[in-house]
Amino acid sequence: MEFPEDITKLLQCKFDQICNSNFVKAFGDQAKTDVVEHVACLGIRAAGVSVTATLEGHVEAIHLYSEGFKKHREFGGVLPHGISFQNGREEIRANLGIPALSGGGDVVPVLGAIPLWDRFKMSGYDLHVQYTDDCLGVSLVTLMPS
Protein backbone atom coordinates (compact mmCIF):
# COMPACT_ATOMS: atom_id res chain seq x y z
CA MET A 1 0.00 0.00 0.00
CA GLU A 2 1.39 3.40 -0.99
CA PHE A 3 0.17 6.58 0.65
CA PRO A 4 -2.86 7.50 -1.47
CA GLU A 5 -3.17 10.83 -3.22
CA ASP A 6 -6.29 11.34 -1.08
CA ILE A 7 -4.64 11.09 2.34
CA THR A 8 -8.07 10.92 4.03
CA LYS A 9 -8.38 7.31 2.78
CA LEU A 10 -5.81 6.30 5.42
CA LEU A 11 -8.48 6.91 8.07
CA GLN A 12 -10.16 3.74 6.76
CA CYS A 13 -7.00 1.62 7.04
CA LYS A 14 -5.78 -0.42 9.95
CA PHE A 15 -2.62 0.80 11.69
CA ASP A 16 -0.64 -2.33 10.73
CA GLN A 17 -1.55 -1.83 7.04
CA ILE A 18 -0.04 1.64 7.18
CA CYS A 19 3.06 0.50 9.11
CA ASN A 20 3.66 -2.33 6.63
CA SER A 21 3.11 -0.22 3.52
CA ASN A 22 5.87 0.22 0.95
CA PHE A 23 5.79 3.96 1.62
CA VAL A 24 6.65 3.48 5.30
CA LYS A 25 9.15 0.67 4.63
CA ALA A 26 11.01 2.96 2.22
CA PHE A 27 11.95 5.16 5.19
CA GLY A 28 13.55 2.23 7.04
CA ASP A 29 14.88 3.24 10.45
CA GLN A 30 13.48 6.77 10.02
CA ALA A 31 9.96 5.38 10.51
CA LYS A 32 9.50 5.05 14.27
CA THR A 33 6.70 3.14 15.98
CA ASP A 34 5.92 3.25 19.68
CA VAL A 35 3.14 2.71 22.20
CA VAL A 36 2.48 5.57 24.59
CA GLU A 37 -0.28 5.25 27.19
CA HIS A 38 -2.45 2.83 25.17
CA VAL A 39 -1.92 4.69 21.89
CA ALA A 40 0.05 3.24 19.01
CA CYS A 41 2.17 5.83 17.19
CA LEU A 42 3.98 5.92 13.85
CA GLY A 43 6.20 8.89 13.11
CA ILE A 44 8.15 9.70 9.97
CA ARG A 45 9.77 13.11 10.44
CA ALA A 46 11.40 12.90 7.01
CA ALA A 47 7.94 12.61 5.41
CA GLY A 48 6.15 15.11 7.66
CA VAL A 49 3.63 12.48 8.77
CA SER A 50 2.59 10.80 12.00
CA VAL A 51 -0.29 8.45 12.70
CA THR A 52 -1.89 7.52 16.02
CA ALA A 53 -4.19 4.55 16.56
CA THR A 54 -5.87 2.51 19.26
CA LEU A 55 -4.12 -0.66 20.36
CA GLU A 56 -6.83 -2.50 18.39
CA GLY A 57 -5.43 -0.81 15.26
CA HIS A 58 -8.12 1.79 14.53
CA VAL A 59 -6.57 5.00 13.21
CA GLU A 60 -7.42 7.95 15.48
CA ALA A 61 -5.47 10.72 13.79
CA ILE A 62 -3.17 11.50 10.88
CA HIS A 63 -0.90 14.50 11.45
CA LEU A 64 0.61 16.34 8.47
CA TYR A 65 3.43 18.75 9.35
CA SER A 66 4.74 21.93 7.80
CA GLU A 67 8.50 22.37 7.27
CA GLY A 68 10.33 22.54 10.60
CA PHE A 69 7.28 22.18 12.83
CA LYS A 70 8.31 19.86 15.68
CA LYS A 71 11.47 19.04 13.69
CA HIS A 72 9.56 17.52 10.75
CA ARG A 73 10.08 17.93 7.05
CA GLU A 74 7.06 19.29 5.24
CA PHE A 75 4.44 16.77 4.16
CA GLY A 76 4.87 16.59 0.39
CA GLY A 77 1.51 15.10 -0.49
CA VAL A 78 -1.75 16.80 -1.35
CA LEU A 79 -3.56 18.36 1.60
CA PRO A 80 -7.35 17.94 1.67
CA HIS A 81 -9.71 20.43 0.04
CA GLY A 82 -6.99 22.34 -1.77
CA ILE A 83 -5.50 23.91 1.33
CA SER A 84 -1.77 24.47 1.67
CA PHE A 85 0.65 25.24 4.46
CA GLN A 86 1.01 28.72 2.95
CA ASN A 87 -2.69 29.55 3.46
CA GLY A 88 -3.52 31.89 6.31
CA ARG A 89 -6.50 31.57 8.62
CA GLU A 90 -8.64 33.91 6.52
CA GLU A 91 -7.92 31.91 3.35
CA ILE A 92 -8.68 28.60 5.08
CA ARG A 93 -12.00 29.91 6.38
CA ALA A 94 -12.89 31.40 2.98
CA ASN A 95 -12.24 27.99 1.42
CA LEU A 96 -13.77 25.71 4.08
CA GLY A 97 -16.42 27.92 5.67
CA ILE A 98 -17.18 28.54 9.32
CA PRO A 99 -15.35 26.08 11.59
CA ALA A 100 -17.33 23.78 13.88
CA LEU A 101 -14.86 24.53 16.68
CA SER A 102 -12.04 26.99 17.25
CA GLY A 103 -9.55 27.43 20.04
CA GLY A 104 -6.05 28.24 21.15
CA GLY A 105 -4.51 31.58 21.85
CA ASP A 106 -4.12 30.82 25.55
CA VAL A 107 -0.99 30.37 27.59
CA VAL A 108 -1.05 27.21 29.70
CA PRO A 109 1.45 26.67 32.52
CA VAL A 110 4.04 24.04 31.56
CA LEU A 111 2.80 23.87 27.93
CA GLY A 112 3.22 27.55 27.07
CA ALA A 113 1.33 29.28 24.25
CA ILE A 114 -1.38 27.22 22.55
CA PRO A 115 -1.54 28.02 18.82
CA LEU A 116 -4.84 29.13 17.30
CA TRP A 117 -6.73 26.35 15.54
CA ASP A 118 -9.97 25.60 13.70
CA ARG A 119 -11.81 22.29 13.30
CA PHE A 120 -14.02 21.68 10.29
CA LYS A 121 -16.60 18.88 9.91
CA MET A 122 -16.05 17.24 6.54
CA SER A 123 -17.83 14.31 4.94
CA GLY A 124 -16.69 11.31 7.03
CA TYR A 125 -13.92 13.01 8.99
CA ASP A 126 -12.85 16.09 10.95
CA LEU A 127 -10.16 18.42 9.62
CA HIS A 128 -8.18 20.23 12.32
CA VAL A 129 -5.98 23.12 11.16
CA GLN A 130 -3.37 24.63 13.49
CA TYR A 131 -1.98 28.01 12.46
CA THR A 132 1.42 29.64 12.70
CA ASP A 133 1.84 32.30 15.39
CA ASP A 134 0.92 35.10 12.98
CA CYS A 135 -1.99 33.08 11.44
CA LEU A 136 -0.53 33.67 7.97
CA GLY A 137 0.25 29.99 7.48
CA VAL A 138 -0.56 26.48 8.68
CA SER A 139 1.81 24.55 10.94
CA LEU A 140 -0.15 21.32 11.30
CA VAL A 141 -3.13 19.59 9.65
CA THR A 142 -4.77 16.74 11.51
CA LEU A 143 -7.38 14.36 10.10
CA MET A 144 -9.62 12.41 12.48
CA PRO A 145 -12.53 10.04 11.94
CA SER A 146 -15.89 11.69 12.69
C-alpha positions, 0 to 999 in steps of 0.5 A: 500500500502506498500513501494515497493521493487522497490522504483521508483514505488512510483513516479507513485503514488499519494501523498495521496496514499503514506500518507495513506499507511500501511507503513506510518501509522505504523510510527504514529506520526513520519510521518510528513506531511506539506505544504511549499510554495505550496509543500506538504511534507511527512517526516519519519526520522525514515525510512530515507524517505521523499516525496515532491509533488505538491498540486495536489498530483503529486510526485515530489521527493523521498529522501532516506537518509543515516544514520545521514544525516539531522538527519535521520535514514538510508533508509533500503530499496533497492536503485535503480540500486544496488547502496548503501550508502557505494559506492563512486563517482567513484563506482557510475559512474562505475555502472551508467555511465557518469552523465547527470549533475553534480554540487556542490563543491561551498560555497554559502553565508548563505547555506555554502558548497554545496556537490558534486552531480551527476544526471543520466537519467534513464528509466522514472526517474532521479536519483540524488546522493549526496556524502559525503564530501570525496566522498567515500559514498552517503549521499542522493539519490533523485528520480524524474520523468523525 
